[in-house]
Amino acid sequence: MKIYYFVLFSLFLPLTSFTQELPYTIPEKNWDADSLGNHRAVIHFSGDGTIAFVKIPWRRRDLTPEKKRIIVQDGQTGLKILNVKTLSISRETGEIYFEPRSGTGTYYIYYMPYKNEGRSNYPRGVYLNPEQTASTEWLSAIPSNAPIATTVELQSIDAFNSFYPMEVIATKSETEAIIKKNTGASFLVFPEDRLHSIKMKNDLPKRWIEKGNQGKLLAEADKGEYFAYQLGIYALEDLTNLQIKFTDLVSAEGKIISSKNSSCINTDGISYDGKKMHFDVAVLLNTVQAMWCGIQVPPTATSGIYKGKAIVTCKQGESKTIFIELTVTNKTAINGGIEEPWKMTRLKWLNSTLAQENTVIAPYTPLQESNSVLQFLGRKLFLEKNGLPQKIETFFTEEMTSM
């Protein structure tokens, strides 16, 4: 089954402008990533002639796309097309001429091909440099108004390699517009759910441009669950001593989840020896800092909607308030939700005080010694009189999952 992701954008082509919903997808059948890379644009051509032009709105996060090879493949035959010329390659778009060998139909443009170098057990991916394979005759025939092909999809070879949505960059003009709209502010705050990890340091995701600077987080968690979320800080000047304060979360019925249950792991935590730690966070101009926060929902919490605030401050004097609306469900999370790690429920382990004392932690059992026999979880060690091992008995199943 093909997986679809969608993003809305404005695409401008020579003599043509239109708005199109461009899907980010994962194909049912993979291609050879070792020779073609993990990303491609699916192109449709319905014109005539031996030259086609396409403008791909790929919105790439890599800094030097012009230094990476472009490979065009005929979708009908699977053959590589040699007559290819790049007109303009930037992080926002790629303008490419190619020869539509099979006429009307589908063509693939691979834009991040690489090869693996180094040892087989420790490969190192190296992007391929641009190459010139087009004939002189074909290049000289390129007109100023070549028939236009259309980008219909942007594909990644699998979900792991997908850039959508958190690594699809906002354009320069989009970023400048949101900065201008917030003239005078020291920073912007973009609340983000736990399933969309902030990954880019020097670019805003297009997702944030579409959502806007909302100042509100709507979320849902089970009773007993550690609910993690992010506050994406975009600095409009150099920031120092970034801090986040939390209020109580209060329901309409007056039920409270104390502010003591909320924390930010970027600024506060527990050290390896059980002592409290505090960090001063600095964010440089025009960069993004993900502030991971968490709310420990009590197992005894009453289901309902709880409202509160996260207040972001910095040494520069400005503060911004994010309104939090957390819906606590009727369900109770198993083990605090740690069986669902994709929800980032295990972030609370960073501040765990488990094993701070010199005691045995369940399900492990204390070591026992009797008549030169040491007993420990699932095993017995028999010692000779000289102290060397005589034999070992184990009571584990072959799978080592039970005894």
Phi, psi and omega per residue, in radians:
M1 nan 2.328 3.113
K2 -1.418 2.340 3.133
I3 -1.693 2.293 -3.090
Y4 -1.945 2.392 2.921
Y5 -2.180 2.637 -3.081
F6 -2.262 2.565 3.017
V7 -2.492 2.482 -3.129
L8 -1.719 2.305 -3.121
F9 -2.598 2.877 3.053
S10 -1.800 2.177 -3.089
L11 -1.968 2.219 -3.115
F12 -2.035 2.108 3.111
L13 -2.085 2.811 3.109
P14 -0.935 2.151 3.080
L15 1.199 0.083 -3.077
T16 -2.453 2.407 2.989
S17 -2.464 2.404 3.135
F18 -2.825 2.824 3.092
T19 -1.830 2.348 -3.022
Q20 -2.469 2.526 3.053
E21 -1.609 1.928 -3.046
L22 -1.710 2.080 -3.138
P23 -1.457 2.478 2.944
Y24 -1.761 2.096 -2.982
T25 -2.286 2.908 2.988
I26 -2.085 2.081 -3.033
P27 -1.258 2.762 3.099
E28 -1.199 -0.580 -3.131
K29 -2.053 2.156 -3.119
N30 -1.349 2.819 3.041
W31 -1.868 -3.134 -3.119
D32 -1.443 1.717 -3.080
A33 -1.162 -0.530 -3.088
D34 -1.130 -0.388 3.125
S35 -1.979 -0.356 -3.044
L36 -2.052 -0.191 -3.124
G37 1.542 -3.054 -3.019
N38 -1.787 -0.015 -3.027
H39 -2.398 2.486 3.102
R40 -2.674 2.754 3.017
A41 -1.847 2.389 3.090
V42 -1.671 2.132 -3.022
I43 -2.020 2.424 3.036
H44 -2.018 2.306 3.118
F45 -2.156 2.317 -3.140
S46 -2.306 0.326 -3.120
G47 -1.653 -2.839 3.127
D48 -2.113 2.880 3.029
G49 1.694 -3.027 -3.053
T50 -1.883 0.140 -3.126
I51 -2.389 2.293 3.080
A52 -2.260 2.664 3.121
F53 -2.174 2.375 3.083
V54 -2.398 2.486 3.042
K55 -2.018 1.998 -3.037
I56 -1.749 2.057 3.119
P57 -1.491 1.169 -2.947
W58 -1.397 -0.349 3.064
R59 0.865 1.172 -3.015
R60 -1.589 2.552 3.112
R61 -1.557 -0.306 3.137
D62 -1.195 2.541 -2.935
L63 -1.410 -0.469 -3.065
T64 -2.252 1.133 -3.109
P65 -1.101 -0.452 -3.136
E66 -1.180 -0.245 -3.138
K67 -1.669 0.113 -3.130
K68 -1.967 2.563 -3.043
R69 -1.225 2.572 3.002
I70 -1.916 2.214 3.105
I71 -2.111 2.182 3.119
V72 -1.877 2.309 -3.101
Q73 -2.160 2.387 3.062
D74 -1.297 2.071 -3.095
G75 -1.196 -0.411 -3.125
Q76 -1.404 -0.689 -3.062
T77 -1.849 -0.328 -3.087
G78 1.381 0.050 -3.093
L79 -1.492 2.603 3.076
K80 -1.286 2.366 3.114
I81 -1.637 2.187 -3.077
L82 -1.507 -0.596 -3.118
N83 -1.399 1.616 -3.090
V84 -2.426 2.427 3.056
K85 -2.460 2.270 3.060
T86 -1.598 2.315 3.130
L87 -1.630 -0.883 3.116
S88 -2.599 2.218 3.122
I89 -2.136 2.059 3.088
S90 -2.337 3.096 3.118
R91 -1.192 -0.456 -3.085
E92 -1.515 -0.769 -3.073
T93 -2.495 2.848 3.023
G94 -2.296 2.200 3.129
E95 -1.872 2.116 -2.961
I96 -2.405 2.345 2.941
Y97 -1.733 2.458 3.064
F98 -2.621 2.826 3.121
E99 -1.612 2.002 3.115
P100 -1.386 1.460 -2.985
R101 -1.019 -0.620 -3.097
S102 -1.727 0.197 3.132
G103 1.265 -2.407 -3.129
T104 -1.095 2.341 3.119
G105 2.652 -2.842 -3.052
T106 -1.743 2.437 3.066
Y107 -2.320 2.629 -3.134
Y108 -2.036 2.365 3.070
I109 -2.076 1.957 3.127
Y110 -1.607 2.182 -2.983
Y111 -2.081 0.112 3.036
M112 -2.459 0.881 -3.137
P113 -1.212 2.600 -3.102
Y114 -2.538 2.976 2.985
K115 -2.303 2.619 3.136
N116 -1.587 2.218 3.068
E117 -2.059 3.010 -3.135
G118 1.550 -2.968 -3.103
R119 -1.240 2.695 -3.119
S120 -1.122 -0.549 -3.137
N121 -1.529 -0.079 3.098
Y122 -2.564 1.185 -3.081
P123 -1.222 2.697 3.113
R124 -2.274 2.013 -3.116
G125 -1.327 2.266 3.123
V126 -2.171 2.155 3.137
Y127 -1.185 2.461 -3.130
L128 -1.336 2.482 3.110
N129 -1.326 2.721 3.082
P130 -1.016 2.640 3.120
E131 -2.337 2.730 3.108
Q132 -1.987 1.910 -3.094
T133 -2.106 -0.100 -3.080
A134 -1.307 2.577 3.103
S135 -1.346 2.687 3.135
T136 -1.086 -0.690 -3.122
E137 -1.103 -0.745 -3.129
W138 -1.185 -0.729 3.123
L139 -1.072 -0.708 -3.097
S140 -1.235 -0.279 -3.106
A141 -1.630 -0.014 -3.105
I142 -1.177 2.102 -3.139
P143 -1.538 2.981 3.113
S144 -1.371 -0.292 -3.110
N145 -2.234 0.986 -3.135
A146 -1.135 2.622 3.077
P147 -0.959 2.449 -3.016
I148 -1.675 2.280 2.998
A149 -1.694 2.827 -3.028
T150 -2.084 2.367 2.999
T151 -1.379 2.129 -3.099
V152 -1.889 -0.425 3.108
E153 -2.668 2.702 2.891
L154 -2.031 2.173 -3.014
Q155 -2.076 2.568 2.935
S156 -2.050 2.696 -3.018
I157 -1.189 -0.452 3.075
D158 -2.767 3.053 -3.091
A159 -1.153 -0.590 -3.121
F160 -1.063 -0.658 -3.076
N161 -1.587 0.012 -3.099
S162 -1.183 2.435 3.076
F163 -1.540 -0.203 -3.017
Y164 -1.533 2.370 -0.055
P165 -1.770 -0.206 -2.931
M166 -1.407 -0.133 3.096
E167 -2.080 0.394 3.000
V168 -1.722 1.954 -2.942
I169 -1.367 2.645 2.918
A170 -1.322 2.592 3.119
T171 -1.286 2.910 3.115
K172 -1.044 -0.747 -3.122
S173 -1.170 -0.649 3.107
E174 -1.143 -0.728 3.130
T175 -1.161 -0.761 3.120
E176 -1.092 -0.622 -3.125
A177 -1.160 -0.712 -3.116
I178 -1.290 -0.524 3.062
I179 -1.184 -0.778 3.137
K180 -1.080 -0.668 -3.136
K181 -1.123 -0.429 -3.102
N182 -2.002 0.617 3.118
T183 -0.952 2.321 3.140
G184 1.686 -0.274 3.128
A185 -1.400 2.615 3.092
S186 -1.477 -0.512 -3.111
F187 -2.829 2.852 3.039
L188 -2.044 2.656 3.114
V189 -2.161 2.213 3.112
F190 -2.042 1.800 3.062
P191 -1.111 2.425 -3.113
E192 -2.454 2.443 -3.130
D193 -1.278 2.985 -3.032
R194 -1.301 -0.309 -3.094
L195 -1.519 -0.071 3.134
H196 -2.177 1.364 -3.086
S197 -1.067 2.356 3.078
I198 -1.268 2.142 -3.014
K199 -2.069 -0.342 -3.051
M200 -1.807 2.359 -3.112
K201 -1.642 -0.575 -2.986
N202 -1.987 0.097 3.125
D203 -2.371 2.579 2.955
L204 -1.465 2.425 3.014
P205 -1.221 2.533 3.073
K206 -1.043 -0.509 3.094
R207 -0.943 -0.675 -3.121
W208 -1.268 -0.560 3.087
I209 -1.139 -0.723 -3.122
E210 -1.206 -0.704 -3.125
K211 -1.313 -0.580 -3.082
G212 1.401 3.005 -3.122
N213 -1.453 1.365 -2.914
Q214 -1.330 -0.647 -3.140
G215 1.324 0.331 -3.114
K216 -2.536 2.455 3.095
L217 -2.092 2.095 3.043
L218 -1.809 2.226 -3.029
A219 -2.583 2.940 -3.139
E220 -2.459 2.434 3.123
A221 -2.600 2.747 3.091
D222 -1.530 2.861 3.033
K223 -1.088 2.396 3.122
G224 1.393 -0.055 -3.075
E225 -1.476 2.524 2.962
Y226 -1.559 1.923 -3.078
F227 -1.665 2.054 -3.126
A228 -1.816 2.517 3.061
Y229 -2.646 3.045 -3.078
Q230 -2.194 2.601 2.914
L231 -2.068 1.939 -3.141
G232 -1.480 2.023 -3.121
I233 -1.720 2.139 3.061
Y234 -1.936 2.015 -3.020
A235 -1.452 2.200 3.050
L236 -1.718 0.005 2.941
E237 -2.773 2.935 3.106
D238 -1.093 2.248 -3.109
L239 -1.974 2.515 3.045
T240 -2.338 2.775 3.105
N241 0.884 0.868 3.099
L242 -1.239 2.249 -3.098
Q243 -2.348 2.721 3.068
I244 -2.280 2.178 3.067
K245 -1.912 2.568 -3.069
F246 -2.134 2.515 3.018
T247 -1.728 2.955 2.998
D248 -1.074 2.627 2.985
L249 -1.719 2.159 -3.009
V250 -2.165 2.355 3.102
S251 -1.564 2.931 3.120
A252 -1.092 -0.439 3.134
E253 -1.508 0.018 3.118
G254 1.553 0.079 3.073
K255 -1.256 2.549 -3.004
I256 -2.216 2.372 2.858
I257 -1.878 1.945 -2.980
S258 -1.048 2.607 3.064
S259 -1.089 -0.366 3.085
K260 -1.138 -0.330 3.122
N261 -1.477 -0.050 3.142
S262 -1.927 2.523 3.138
S263 -2.774 2.873 3.045
C264 -2.105 2.099 -3.059
I265 -1.298 -0.245 3.074
N266 -1.283 -0.478 -3.034
T267 -1.940 -0.478 -3.053
D268 -2.432 2.559 -3.141
G269 -3.008 -2.961 -3.136
I270 -2.092 2.277 -3.139
S271 -1.383 3.072 -3.088
Y272 -1.102 -0.424 -3.137
D273 -1.733 0.264 3.041
G274 1.484 0.104 -3.130
K275 -1.604 2.623 3.128
K276 -1.244 2.465 3.107
M277 -2.117 2.642 3.051
H278 -2.433 2.402 -3.118
F279 -2.151 2.482 2.995
D280 -1.628 2.093 -3.093
V281 -1.695 2.276 3.069
A282 -2.031 2.504 3.136
V283 -2.282 2.189 -3.113
L284 -1.375 2.726 3.125
L285 -0.888 2.358 3.069
N286 1.086 0.497 3.045
T287 -2.152 2.837 -3.096
V288 -1.905 2.379 3.039
Q289 -2.176 2.131 3.077
A290 -1.471 2.100 3.073
M291 -1.812 1.878 -3.120
W292 -1.486 2.175 -3.121
C293 -2.118 2.825 3.138
G294 -2.572 2.608 3.061
I295 -2.165 2.087 3.049
Q296 -1.508 1.832 3.125
V297 -1.350 2.157 -3.132
P298 -1.107 2.502 3.081
P299 -1.062 -0.417 -3.105
T300 -1.620 0.086 -3.105
A301 -1.083 2.523 3.056
T302 -1.441 2.370 3.136
S303 -1.102 2.598 -3.120
G304 2.611 -3.031 -3.113
I305 -1.758 2.170 3.141
Y306 -1.976 2.383 -3.108
K307 -2.137 2.449 3.120
G308 -2.830 -2.876 -3.067
K309 -2.418 2.616 2.896
A310 -2.073 2.131 -3.049
I311 -1.927 2.050 -3.094
V312 -1.688 2.215 3.121
T313 -2.255 2.874 3.072
C314 -2.603 2.935 -3.113
K315 -1.107 -0.447 -3.116
Q316 -1.224 -0.121 2.975
G317 1.806 -0.340 -3.100
E318 -1.441 2.637 3.048
S319 -2.379 2.601 3.091
K320 -2.328 2.449 -3.100
T321 -1.889 2.240 3.048
I322 -1.866 2.152 3.138
F323 -1.510 2.250 -3.083
I324 -1.929 2.259 3.068
E325 -2.182 1.796 -3.056
L326 -1.877 2.101 3.070
T327 -1.624 2.054 3.091
V328 -1.626 2.139 -3.059
T329 -1.398 3.105 3.086
N330 -1.420 -0.188 -3.106
K331 -1.436 2.686 3.036
T332 -1.950 2.205 -3.105
A333 -1.197 2.467 3.083
I334 -1.422 2.185 3.141
N335 0.903 0.682 3.096
G336 1.248 0.166 3.118
G337 1.584 0.183 -3.064
I338 -1.223 -0.258 3.068
E339 -1.312 -0.078 3.096
E340 -2.115 1.196 -3.021
P341 -1.093 -0.388 3.114
W342 -1.135 -0.248 3.063
K343 -1.534 0.119 3.127
M344 1.086 0.445 -3.109
T345 -1.194 -0.333 -3.098
R346 -1.510 0.038 3.086
L347 -1.060 -0.500 -3.137
K348 -1.114 -0.351 3.109
W349 -1.103 -0.423 3.130
L350 -1.043 -0.471 -3.123
N351 -1.971 0.446 -3.138
S352 -1.222 2.488 3.035
T353 -1.842 0.224 3.126
L354 -1.116 2.424 3.087
A355 1.257 0.310 3.049
Q356 -1.242 -0.483 3.092
E357 -1.723 2.719 -3.081
N358 -1.458 1.115 3.135
T359 -2.190 2.844 3.138
V360 -1.495 2.314 -3.080
I361 -1.684 2.275 3.084
A362 -1.061 2.521 0.169
P363 -1.562 0.167 3.113
Y364 -1.231 2.669 -3.087
T365 -2.101 2.688 3.141
P366 -1.089 2.605 3.076
L367 -1.173 2.378 3.126
Q368 -2.143 2.494 3.134
E369 -2.288 2.289 3.116
S370 -2.710 2.141 3.085
N371 0.902 0.879 3.081
S372 1.111 0.426 3.063
V373 -2.111 2.139 3.095
L374 -1.709 2.228 3.114
Q375 -1.983 2.247 3.063
F376 -2.512 2.991 -2.915
L377 -0.805 1.904 3.029
G378 1.378 0.091 -3.065
R379 -2.556 2.767 2.963
K380 -2.285 2.380 3.109
L381 -2.054 2.041 3.141
F382 -1.658 2.245 -3.079
L383 -1.855 2.514 2.985
E384 -1.305 3.001 3.128
K385 -1.124 -0.472 3.130
N386 -1.467 0.033 3.084
G387 1.625 -0.148 3.123
L388 -1.410 2.679 -3.125
P389 -1.135 2.366 3.046
Q390 -1.644 -0.832 3.086
K391 -2.821 2.843 3.095
I392 -2.218 2.315 3.037
E393 -1.937 2.367 3.082
T394 -2.135 2.537 -3.082
F395 -2.027 0.209 3.111
F396 -1.370 2.614 2.983
T397 -1.212 2.949 -3.105
E398 -1.075 -0.528 -3.131
E399 -1.394 -0.146 -3.138
M400 1.092 0.482 -3.128
T401 -1.937 -0.161 3.128
S402 -2.774 3.003 -3.120
M403 -2.077 nan nan
